[in-house]
Amino acid sequence: MKKTILDIDIAGETNIGLHRSRNEDSFIICHLENGAVLACAADGIGSHSDGKIASSICCRDLLNAAMQYSPEKSGNPGQFLRTVFTSINEKLFERNYREIRPRPMGCTAVSAFFEPDLITVSNVGDSRCYEYYPDREEPFRQITIDHRPDEELLDKLSERCNQDKKTLRSRVLLHSLGTRHHATIDIFHLKPLPGAIYLLCSDGLCGRVPDENIAAILAEKDLGVRELTSRLMREALLFGGRDNITVVTARYGVDNGIA
């Protein structure tokens, strides 16, 4: 009987950018005992106190949970990710409450649980997951949905705060980890596409670099994932590097030939 195994090349990188005094982003890449791979990029919320602590706690707790993951005890990957991120949100929220922080620390987070037959993506906030598949009519697509206000709410906020909608759209998050008692955690399920590239990133990349530029880099056939990750990072810096930047890039494949 043949055993399906995961064949994936993955790399990650984070950078302070050109204008920030510290890097509040964190990321992890973890190879699990069952052969799956888990990756996460977390972005400490800008201008909030101790965003770096929040993103570090997020990645640390997710890593600790992943090292103990088993389907029997943890449930399927979607259940596992929802449970872990709910726990992380509660920990950050309770710490904010206990320390009476006037501006609570928090972070956004996007993660992907890679298996041979399924990719499970979770998202809180505006960090993103993209898929690039060259054999599709539209090769590049965003998987996650940003937790930002819709146009109707932006109109009301703009009138009340006397700020333009573009500024508010970039600053206002509806959901994050740690800032509210309950967190909204989106879960997405994807059928793996051999040869496809999956990108996790903070808004230091996707909030600054146009989608067409990101897609053009991912389309370069002769680059490995480390080179792709570095090229994406360089592109974000060339676009001003006004925020911390985190990029995790994975090229996916499935090898079914192992007995």
N, C-alpha and C positions, 0 to 999 in steps of 0.2 A: 504494500500500500504506500502511495506517495504522500509525502508530507509537504504541505505548503509552508514556505518560509518567507520572511520579509527581506526584501532586497532594497535597501535605501541608502543613499549618500546624503549626509546632513551636516551642516556647519552653521555656526552662529558667531555674531560679533556685536559689540556695543561700543559706543563712542560718546564722549561728553559733548561733542559739537563744538561750535566756534564762539558761542556767546554765553554759555552757562558756567557757573563756578563749580558745579559738581554734577556728577552723573546720577540721576535718580531712577534710571532704568535698571532692570535685572533680567537675566534669562537663564534657562536651564535646557539641557539636552540629556535625556536619561534613557539608557538601554535597559529594559526590564528583563527579568529572569525568564519570562515566557516568550521572549523574542521580539516583543513589541518595542516601539520607541515613542517616548513622550517628550514633547518640546513645549516651552512656554516663554512668552515675552511679556513682561510686566512693566508698566510705566507709572512711576510715582507722579501724582497729580501736581502739576506745576503751580507754584506760588503757595501751596499748602505746606505746613510744617512737616518735616521728616518724611517726604515722599519716598526717599531712598529706603528708609526703614520699612515702609509699607510694602514696597516692591520686593525687598529682600525677604521679608517674612512670607510673602506670597510664594516666591519661588522655593524657599527653604521648606515650607510646610508641604508644598506639592511634591517636592523631591522626596521628602521623608515618607509621605503616603505612597508614592509610586514604588519605593523600594520594598514595600510590604504588600503590593497589589497582587490579588488573585481573584479570578472571576467568581469563585465560590464565596469568598468573604466580602469582596468589594462590589459585586454586581458587574453589569456590563460597563464599558468605558464611559458612556453617557451618565449613568448613575454615579460612577466613581467621581467624575469631574464635577458634577453638580454637588455631590456631598462634600468634597474637599473644598471647593470654592465657597460654599455656604459656611463651612467651618472657619475658613480664613476670614470671611467677612465678619463673622461674629467675634472672632478674636480681635481684629482691628477696631471694630466698633466699641467693644468693651474696654479696650485700652484707651481709646479716645475719651470715653465717658469717665473712666477712672482717673485719668490724668487731667481732666477738665480742660481740654484743649479748645481754645477759641476758634481755631481753624483745624478741623480734624484731618489727620493724615489718611491718605487713601491711595489707591492705584487702579489703573485699568489692567486687564489681563486677557491675552488670547493664547489658547493652547491647542495642540493637535496630538491626538493619540493614534499613532500609525500602526495598523495591523495589515496582514496580507490581503484581506478581503474587505476591509472597512477602515475609513478614516473618520474619527470623531473629533469635531472641532467645538470648542467652547469659547465664549466671548462675554466679557463685561466691559462696557465703555467703548472707546474708539480705537483701540489697537485692532489690527486687522489680519485676516487670513485671505490670501489670494491663491488662485489656481491658474497655472499656465499650461495649456495643452496644445501643441502646435498643429495637431491634426483636426482641430475643430474649426468651424467657420469663424467663430469669434474666440480666438485662443485664450484671451485673458479675461478673467472674471473675479469679482470680489465675492467671497463666500459669506463673510460676516456682515452684519448690519450695524452701523454706528449707532450708539445710544445718544443721539443728539435730538434737539427739539425739531418738530415739524414746522412747516412754514407758518401755520396759523399761530402756534405758540411763539415763534420768533417774532411775528408781527406784534403780538401783545407785549412781549418782553422789550422789544425795541422802543415801543411807545412809552412804556412805564419807566425804563431805565435811561431813555434818551441816548441810546447807542445804536449804531448802524447794525443791520442784520448780519453782515459778513463777520464783524467782530464778535458778535454774540454766538454765531454758529461755531466759531473756532474755540470759544471759551466755555460754553455751557454744556455740561454733561448731565444726562438724565440718570445714569446709573454708573456706579463704580464700586469698588470693594472698600469697605471700612467707614464710609461716610453716612450710611443709613443702617437701621437695624436689619432690614431685609434687602438682599441684592437680587436683581434680575439677571439670571444667567441663561444666555442663549446656547442651545445645543444644535449642531448641524451634523448630518451624516452624509458622507461622500463615498461613492464607489471608486476605489483606486484606479487610476489610469496609468499603466506602465509607460514611462517616459515623461510623465507630467512633472511639473515643478510646483511645489507648494511653498508659499512664502508667509511667514509670520513677521509682523513688524509693529513697532510703535509709531505714533504719528510724527516722530521726527523724520521718518521717511515718507509715509503716505500722506501726511498733512502738508508736506512741502514740495514733493516731487510729483509732477503730473503722472497719471496712470499710463499714458502713452510712452513716457520715458522709462518707467519701470518695465513695461511689457517689452520694449525694444531691447533692454539689457537681458531679460530672461530669454529672448529669442536667439541670443548668440549661441550657436550650437557647439562651439569648441571650448566652452568654458565649463570647468567643474564647479561644484557647489561652493567651494572656498573662493574661487575667483568671482563667481556671481555675487556672493555675499560682499566681497570687497568692492566690486564695481558699484553695487547698490549703495554701499556706505559712502563711497567717493562721490556719487551723484548727489546724495543728500547734502554733503559738505559743499559741493559746487553750487547748490541752490541756496547757500547761505548758512547752513548748519545752525539754525537759530534755536534748535531744541536738541535734547539728547536723542540719540539714534540707536535703535536696536533692530537687527535683522537676523532671522533664522531662515535658511534656505534648504529645501529638501528635494532631491530628485528621486522619484519613486519608481520601483520596478518590482515584479513578483517572479520568483524562481520556483517553479513547480517540480523541479527535477530531482529533489532529494528524497530518497527512500526512507 
